[in-house]
Amino acid sequence: MKTGQNDASPAKALLEELEVFRGNCRGTLDSIGTRLNEQIDAIKFRVEALGIGEDVPSGKNRDIRDMLTLLRNAGIKPEKGRRKDLKKLDSISEDLTMMVENWK
């Protein structure tokens, strides 16, 4: 019987690496979720600062309508868990952030 054969097993190493990979996946998804939530909060703060029902400049009203269209037409299907939806979420959040950052 060979001693030490199990210690050098590629299967054992693979199992360990899969757990590291799982941790990397969770960490990455958590980071993305945190960043998206922070961006959404910042956008909401900027929109709320305009004052709902008050006189909002026409340029900002146009941006708000564009933002609504972008959100309503996103076509995200969370139940499917698609990577392309994750990319869409990131892209939409970036677009919305850029719009409100251009407000003076």
ABEGO torsion letter per residue (X at the ends): XBBGAAAABAAAAAAAAAAAAAAAAAAAAAAAAAAAAAAAAAAAAAAAAAEBGBBBBAAAAAAAAAAAAAAAAAGBBAAAGBAAAAAAAAAAAAAAAAAAAABX
